[in-house]
Amino acid sequence: MKSAILAGLLALTAATSAFAASADWRQDATAADRQRLSRLDAAWRTALRQASSSPRDLKALGPLVKPDAALARPQPTPGAYRCRTVKLGIGGADQGAGLITYGWFRCQVELTPGGDLILRKTTGSQRPIGHLYPDTSRRLAYLGAVAWGDEGPARYGRDPERDQVGVFERIGAQRYRLVLPWPKQESTLDILELSR
């Protein structure tokens, strides 16, 4: 039993250490992802227009779907969170419409011994994992990748179809969002909401 636990901890440590980040997200991001994040405002506008066919659902989400809702001090406290995904503009930028709000799952924010903040979704069929980098007083930058099904952790830079870029913001007391513009699958804008 002890050896199984030790093996699991070593695998987790190896997976986390493989994600060592630089001090500046721009150094670690691909040119395509830097460009994708530079178009964040356009993604918000397009996604909200596409989701306007569901005005009650949008209103019920409150600050989660307001582009200017970010508050100061975006760094999350390490630990366990509940999290859910909201997809705006289902079908992509050209044919997208509506929104989908998924149920709650579990996420984790980890502070590594080297000082990196790692965000990971630990349950569900789509599980992003990535680094949170200092960016502005109201947001952190995020570089990560998504694992599907029962795969092990994904890693940014290995597969452009799985790579993610976005911003992490605080939108309330112990309430955060990870905003992913122009994701490679399904939607125009994905939002991962985290709360305690």
N, C-alpha and C positions, 0 to 999 in steps of 0.2 A: 504494500500500500504506500509506504513512504517513498519507494523508488518511483512509483507512478506519479505521485505528487511532485517529486523533484524533477522528473522528466517533463511534466507539464509546465512547471515554472521555468525551466531552462528553455523550452520551446517558446514560451511567451517572451522571455527576455531576449532571445535571439530574434524573434519577429519584431520586437520594439526597437532593438539596437540597429536593425537593418534600415530603420527610417531616420537615422541621424540627419538633422536638418542644419542648413547654414543659418546665419543670422538674418538673411534677407531672402524673402520668398522669391523675389525676381531672379535670383541666382539659381534657384532650384527648379523654377517653372520653365516649361517649354515655351518657345515663342508663340505657338498657337494658343496656349493657355493664358499667357500674358495678354494677348489680343482678345481672347474670350472674356476675360475679367474687365478689360477696358470698355467693353460694351454692356456692362451691368445695367446702366440706366435704360438702355434700349430694351434689354430683356424684361425688366420690370414693366415698362410701358406696354410692350407687346403681350406679355403674359396676362396682365390685368385686363387689357382689352379683350383678349380671347376668353377670359374667365368671366366677363361681364354678363354672360347669359345665366350666371348663378349668383345674382346680387345678394340674396339672403345668406347664402353660404359664405360669401366673401365678407359680409358685414359681421357675421358670427365669429370670424377668425380675428377680428380686431387688429391690434398693432402687428400681428404676425404678418399680415399682407400689406402693410403700409411701408412704402420704400423709405420714408424719412423717420421711422420709429426708433432708430438706434440711439442708445443712451451712452453716456460716458462710462468708463471702466468696463470694457468688454471682456476682460479675462475671467473665465469661469473658475470656480473653486473645484479642485480635483475631487473626484468621487463619482458616485452612481447617479444617473438621471433617468427619468422616463423620457421617451422621445417618440415622435411620430413624423411622418412625411406628408407634406402637402405638395401636390403637383399642379401647376398652373399651365394652361395651354396644352392640353393633352393632344398628342399627335404631331408635335413639332411646330416650328415657326410658321410654316405655310398653311397647314390645315388644322392647327390646334384650336380647341374650343373647350370651355368648361374647366372644371377642376375636380380633383380627387383628393380626399382626406383619408388617410389610412389610420388604423388603430394604433394604440400605444405599444411600444416595445421598450427595450432597455439599451441605454448608452452609457459610456464610461469616459471620463476625462482623466487622463493620467499625466502627472508631472514626473518626467524621467530624472534619474540622478544627474544627467547632463543639463537639465533645465528646459528640455523641450516639453511642450504641451501636446499631447496626443489625444485626438477624439476618435472614438470607435463606437459603432453601433454593434452590440453584442448579440442581439436576437433578430429574427426575421430572415426573409429570403434574399434581401438586398442589404449588405452590411458594409457601409463605407468605413474607412480608416484613414487617418491622415494627420498632418501637423497643423497646428495653429501658430502663426507667425505674428509678431508685432507689426502693425501697419499704421493706424492712425489712433487718435484718442477715442474714437467711437467704433473701431472695428479691428479685428484680427484678419489676416489672410489665411486661407486654407488651401493646402495641396494634399490630395489624397487619391484613393482609388476604391472601387467597389468590388466586393466579392459576392458571388451569387450562389444560391443553394447551399450545399454543405462544403464548399471550398474553404481552404484556409485563408488567412489574411492576404489581401491584395496589397500591391505596393505601387506607389506613384512612379511613373516613368517606364514601367514594364510593358504596358499595353495601352495605346492611346484611346481605345474604345472604353476602357475602364477608368481612365484618369479623370479626376475631378478638380475643379478650381472654384473658389468661392470666397465669401466673406462671412465671418462669424461675429454676431452682434448681440448685445444685451438689450432686451426690449421690456424688461420689468424686473421685479425682485425675484431672483432665482429663476428667471425665464430668459432663454436665449434662442437664437435662430442661426442656422447655417444656410446661407442663400447660395444656390448653385445656378449660375446663368448658363443657358444654352447647353444643358446636359446632352450627352450623346444619344440617349434613348428617351423616347416617350413624350417629352414635354418641352416647354420653352423655359420654365423656371421651376426648380425644385427647392423646397424649404424643409429643412429638418428642424423641428421645434424641440427644444430641450427644456425640461422644468423639473423642479423638486417638489 
